[in-house]
Amino acid sequence: MPRTVHVLLAGAIAVAAPAVHAQTLSLASAAPVTSMDPHFHNLGPNNAMMMHVFDRLVERDARARPHPSLAESWRALSDTVWEFKLRQGVTWHDGRPFTAEDVVFSFARVPNVPNSPGGFQGFLRAIDRVEVVDPHTIRIHTKRPHPLMPLDLASVSIIARHAAEGASTEDFNNGRAAIGTGPYRYVSYRLGDRTELERNPSYFGGAEPWARVNYRIISNDGARTAALLAGDVDLIEQVPTSDLARMRREPRVTVTSIPSLRTVYLVPDYGREGGDPQVTDHAGQPLPANPFRDARVRRALSMAINREALAERVMEGAATPTAQWLPEGAFGYNPRVRPRAYDPDGAKRLLAEAGYPQGFRVVLSGPNDRWPNDGRLTQAVAQMWTRIGVRTEIQAFPWTGFVPRRMRFEYAIQLAAWGSSTGEASNFLANVVASRDRARLTGANNNARYSSAAFDEIVLRGSAIMDDERREAAWHEAVDRYVEEEPYIQLIQYVNNWAVRRGMTHDPRMDERTIAMGVRRAQ
């Protein structure tokens, strides 16, 4: 008899011989894993790490295509009911069996993680209730038709109820609750330094070839390249653009590349009324009103940016100019839309029309060690804005210091980046553009305090369209409106690059995640 559970979702020139043991794989990440709690922070490095220790009902391959994981199959029983058949015989790292109860527990925990700087609740926003049919079958009832349910669940890690009930984020960091079903088991975690893992011999997908994985954090670009060339690590991510040409010529290194799902953009804070010391006139007096609320100002700032120069000079060809948040060919990419033309004279005219004929002063904030060339991008934008009279000061932070300030909304305008977890348009819309709404579980990563009833309506309507063609038309409509209003100012779309020691193969991922499961010895 099925029962129903109601879930409340509120430089060297040559590569040295490897110094590591043959059974150990050493990877170098460019940014820190901020927690081992898989529900704490929806962040690229965290998500990559969680793929080693935990599984999801559905996984995505390197091209963002879904495939079975803890759920061996799924089907829509109706427009509002999805049935998932769970894989049998799966055990947690401590030997206990995985069941439907773990799924229910995981879904209930996601929106209730204390102090989360940006969680995963948006991926569960459509769920009304979860019905446990038997220990290996669940039915998810949605509030309205939701065709993206399997894709959404590919972002929600399943944790062990018996290990994590009542556990805090720190319990995951110290390993007590970090009991997963994934291909690797937790050994140790040191924030900002490294995470050590060991092979799970009982993994349902088959044991991995690496007995141990040493997942190091090397945020400095030059140090990361040097570590690979010295043989200290086997693979590095985010190959510095200044090193790409040299690394491609190096006979004992292979560079792998793929178009990225990550876009870079500028985020003004709409929650400020005025009187902000970070936005002043040229005499240093705070402006009486927030200029970013005026679409003419945002458009002027956008027109002042030479995106071709950002892509070709700052990124040295490892990016493309964009006005939207997905690469060409992705579901929801709007082929009608092109970046706003570089027009500094037109930008000055728009500023004057908006009441700022002399421009103003602003502090532009951003990290300097998180995304490829993030510090150089903010510097370039600052120079371009200064040329039209918007004198721009840069405030740069290491990533670990940048995030807490962002949570407190301390920035008047900031550099941001988003990598789509689903590989289609609604992910950015629901999590970054939609209004922060705990009841509807939208806007979890909206750091601008931006709110638009029109965008909220498109997200709600589009997410409920079961027909792919009609749903994509709704996302095209959203892109058209986004480009016209420019609530955020899109800059570039990255190209992801890795370098791996010769003798190994690497499968590059559109979601930029660096995972041991994508590295093998060459045959």
N, C-alpha and C positions, 0 to 999 in steps of 0.2 A: 504494500500500500504506500504510494508516494506520500511524502510529507513536504510541507512548504516551510521554508525558512525565510523570514523577512529580514533583509539586510539593510541596515540604516547606513546610507551613503552620504552622510551630510555633505784643425787639421792635419793629420797624417795623410800620406798618399797611397799607402797600401794597407790592406786589411790584415791584421795579425791573426795568427791561429787562434781559434776560440779558446778562451780560458775556462769555460764552463764544462762541466761533465756532460758526456754525450746524451744522457737521459734527461738533462735539465734544459729547459728553454728559458732564455732571458729576454724579456720585452721591455722597451723603454717608452713610457707614456709621457706626453708633453704637459699634462695637467694632472693634479692630484685627484685621487679617489677620496672624496670627502667623508664617506661613511660606508660601512658594510651592511647597513640597513637598506634592503632593496626597495623600501617604500618611502625613504626619507627625502631624497632629492633627485628629481628627474633631470639628471645631468649626464652628458655623454660619457665621461670616464667612469662614473658610477655604473651606468647601464652596461658598459662593456665588461666591467668586473663581475657584475651580477650574472652575466651569461655563463660564467665559469662555475659558479657555486649553486645557483638556483635555476629552475626552469619555469616556463610559462605554459599555459595550455596550448598556445600557438606560438611558433617561432617564425622569424623572417630570415631568408637567406641573404647573401651578400648583395643581391639586386632588389631587396625589399619585398620579395615574394613570400607569401605565407605558406607554411607547411606544418603538419602535425607535430606535436611534442607531447606534453602530458595528456593532452586530448588526442586520441588517435583518429577521431573523426568528429564532424559536426554537420548539422543540417538545420535549416529553418523549417519548423513545423507549421508556422504561420508567419504573418508579418511581424508579430510581436512575441514569438516564442522560438528560442534557439535550443536545440538539444546537443549536448556535448557528451560523447562517450569517452570516459577516462581510460588511460592505459593501465592495464592490470599488471601486477608483478613488479611495480616500481617501489623501491624502498628509499627511505631517507638515508643520509650518510651514517646515521647511528643504527641502521638496520630495521627501524620501524616501518610499517607499510604506509604508503601514500593512499589517501581516500578522498572522497568528496568533501568530507568534513574539513580537510585542510584548505580546500578551495573556498568554501564558505567563510572560514575564519580569515583567510587572506583578503577576500573582498571587503569584509567588514572592517578590517584594520586600516586599509589604505587611506581613507579620508580622515583618520583620527590619530595620525602620528604627530606627537607634540613637537613644536618648533620647526616644522618642516619649512624650508625656504622655497619650496615649489615641488609639490608632490604629483601623484598619479591619479588623483580622483577624477580628473576629466575623462579618463578612459572608461570609467564606470558610470558616467553621468546618465546613461540611458536605462540603467537597470532599475526595475521596480522591485523584483524579488527573485530569489534563487530557490528552485525546487529540487530537493534531493530525491531522486527516484530510487536509487540504490547506491551502494558504496562506490560505484564506478559510472554512474550516470547522473548528470544534472540537467535541469532545464532552466534557462534564463528567460524570465519574462521582462520585456522592456515596456517602458511607458508609452512608447509609440514605435512605429517601424524604425528599425536601426540596422541598415545593411552592413555597417562597419564593425559589428560586434566581434567577429573573429580577428580582424586587424587590431582593434582596440585591446583585446585581451593579450595580444603579442607584446604588450608593454607592461603587463602586470605580473610580477614575480609571485610564485606560489611558495609560501613558507609553511613550516611544520607547526601545526597547532600545539603539539605536545612540548615543543621546544620554545615557542615564542609567545605563548599565552602569558600576558602580564609583563612581557619583556620590554625593555627600553631600547632606544637606539644604541646606547652604550653596550648593552648586552650582545648586540650584533657585532659591534666593533671589537670587543674582547673575545669573541668567538663562542660565547655560551649559547647564543640563539642562532648563530650562523650555521644552521643545519639545513642543507639543501638536498636536492635530488640530482644536481648538476654533475658534469663530467669531472669536476675537481672539487676537492675538499679544502676548507679553510685550515691554514697552518698558523699564520700570523698576519697582523695588519699594523702598520705604523704610518700614521697620517703624514703625508708629505714626503715619505721615503719609499716604502715598498709594501707590497702584499705578497705573501708566499703561499703557494698552493701545492697540493699533492694529488696525484691521480686517484679517481674514484674507480676502483676495479669492477664495481658492480653497476656501473652506469648502463642504463637501459639502451643507450645508443651505441654501446660498444666502448671498450676502454681506449682512452687516448694514448698516442705513442709516447708522450712526455711523462716521465715519472714525477717530475716537479716543474713548477712554473714560478719563475722569479719575476714579478711584475714591478719594475722599478719606475720611480717618478724622476725624470730629468727634464725640468722645465726650461733650462737654458738651451737655446737652439744649437749653439756651437758645441756645447758639452755633449749633447745628444748625438750629433754627427761623429764627434771624436770617439765616443764610447763604441759606436759600431765599427769604426775604422780600426780601433785598437783591439777589437774582438771581445770587449767586455760584455756586449749584448749581441743578440742575434738579429733583432729587428727594431727599427725605430719608426715612430709615426711622425707626421707633420715634418717631413724633410724640409729644412729651411729653403725658401725659394732661391736664396743666393748660392745654395749648394747643389741645386737640382742638376744643372748641366754637368758639373764635375762628377756627381754621383752616377749619372747615366753613362759616363765614359769609363768609370772605374770597373775593371774587368772582374773583380771578385765581389761586386755588389749588384743586386738587381733592384731597380726602382719599379714599384707597382702603382698604378694610378687608376682613378675612376671618378666620373662626375659626382659631386657631393650633393647630399640632401640638405646641407647646411647653408643658410643664407645669413648675411651680415647686414645689420640695419641700425638706425639711430632711434632712440626712444626718448621723447620728451615726457616730462612728468606733468600730467593734466591735473593732478590734485592740488597744485599750488595756485593760490589766488593772485599773488603779487607780493611785492616787498621782499623778494628773495635776493639775498646777497650774492647768489650765483648768476643772477640775470640783472644787469644794471645799465644805466646810461654810461656815456664815456667819462663822466665825472665820478663814477663809482656809486651813484645813488640808485638804490633798487627801483625797478620799474613798478608803477602802480598796478599794472595788470600783467598776467602771464601771456607773453607774446605767442607762445606755442599753441594757444587755443585758437589762434587766427589762422585759418587755412592758407591765407595769402603769405603769411610768414613761413609756414612750413614749405609751401611751394617754392618760395624764393630761396630758402636754404637748400632745397633739392636741386633747383636750377643752377646753383652756384657750385655744384659738385661735378667734377669731370670724372665720370665713372670709368671711361676708357683708360684714363691715366692711372686710376687706382688698380685696374686689372693688369695693365701692361707694365707699369713702372713700379708701383708699390708691390704688387703680387708677382711681378715678373712672369706673367702669363699663366699663373696657377689659379686663375679665377676668371669669371665672365661678368660683365655689367648686368644688372637686373633691376626690375621694378616690382618683382613678385618674389615668392618664397620657395619655389620649386624649380628644378632644372627642366629644360625642354624635354618633353616626352612623358613626364610624370602625370599622374591622373589629377586633373584640375589645373594644370598649366594652361594659361590663356595665350594662344599664339597671336592674338590681336594686340597684345600689350608690349610696348617697348619702353625702356628707361626714358625718363624726362630728359630732353636735350640740354646740354651744357650751354648756358646762356647767362653769363654774369651780369651783362647790362640789363637784361630783362629782370633778373633777380633784384637789382637795385631799384628798378621802377616799381616792382611789386612791394618792396619794403617801404618805399615812400608812400605808396597807395595805402598801406596798412598803418601809416602814421609813424614810420621810423625812417625818415629821409636820411638821417645821419647814421643809421644802424644802431647797434647797442653792443654791450659786452656780455659774454657768457662763458661759463665754465663747462667744458665737455669732459666727462669722466669715462673711464674705461679700464679694463684689465690690460696688463702688459706682458702676460705670460700664459694666456689661456688658448687663444686661437691663432692660427698662422698670421703673423705680421699685425696683430691687433694694435700694438702701440704705434706702428708706422701708419696704419690706417687712420687712427685718430689724429696724428700729427698732420697728415695730408689734408684731411677734412678741415682742420683748424686753419691751415694756411689758405685754403680756398674760401672759407667763410670770411676770414680777415680781409681778403681782397675786395669783398663787397661791402665792407664797413661793419661787419659783425666780428668784432675783435674777440678771438677765442683763446682762452687759456686751457691748457690740458691738465687734468688731474688723473694720474695713472696709479694703479695699485696692483700688487700681486693678486692673483685670483682668490686666494684664501682670505685676503682682506677686503676684496671688492664685494664679495657676495653678502656678508653681513650688513654692509652699508646699503646695498641694494634692497635688502629686506626691510630696512627702515626708511626707504624712500628718501635717501639723502641726496640724490642726484637730480639736478635740474634737467639735464639731458645726458644720455649715456650711450656708449657703443654696446650693442648686444648681438647675439647670434643664436640661431635656432636650427637644430637639425630635426627634420620631421621623423617621428617615430613610426609612422604608418606609411610614409612614402606617397601620401596623397594630401590634397589641399585642406581637408577639414582639421587636421592635426594642429596646424598653426592658428587657424581661425578659432577653434574652440578653446585652445589653451592660452594663446597670446593676445588675440584681438578681442575676443568676447569679454563681456563684463565679468569682474570677479563676483561670483554668486555661489555661496556655499550650498544653497539649497539645490541649485541646478548643476553644481560641480563644474562650472566653467571658469575660465580666466585664472587658473591656478598659477600660471606663469606670466600673467599680465602685470608687468612691473611699472606700467605707466599710469595706473589708475585711470585708464581710458575706458569710456563707456559709450556705446552707440546702440540705440534700440534697433536701428536698421540692420547693423551687422548681427546683432543677437538674433533677429528674426531670420536672417539668411542661414545662420548656423543651425537654428532649430528646424527650419523647413528643409534645408538641404540634407541634413543628417537623417531625415525620415524618409527620403526618397529611395525606394528599393531599385528602381530602374537606373542602370549605370549612366545611360546617355542623358537622362533628365537630371540626375544628380550632378554630373559634371557640368551641365549648363548652369546649375545654381552656383557652383564654385567659380565658373567664369564670370558670372554676375558679381560675385563678391570681389574678384580681382579687379574688375572694371571700377567698382565703387572705391576700392582701396587705393587704386592709382590716382583717382580723381581727388579724393580727400586727403590722402597721405597721412594717416594718423601716425605712422612710423615712416621713416625715410629709408627705403631699401638702397643698398649699395652694390653688393656683389654676391655671386654664388661661387663657393669654393670648388676647386678640384682637389680631391684627396690624394695624398702621396705618402707612400711608405718606402723604406729601403730595407732589404733583407740580405743577410749573408749568403753569398753564392753557395750552392749545395742545398739550399732550402727553397721551397715554393711558398707563395703567399697569395691568398685569395682576397683582393681588396674589396672593401665594403662601401656601398653608397652612404651608409649611416655613420661612416668614419670610425666605427668601433674597432679597436685593436684586440683581437682575441687569439688565444693559443690554438683554438680549434681550427683556425684558418691557416696555420703554419704546419708544413710537413717537410720531411726530408725529400729531396729530389730523388726520383727513381733512376 
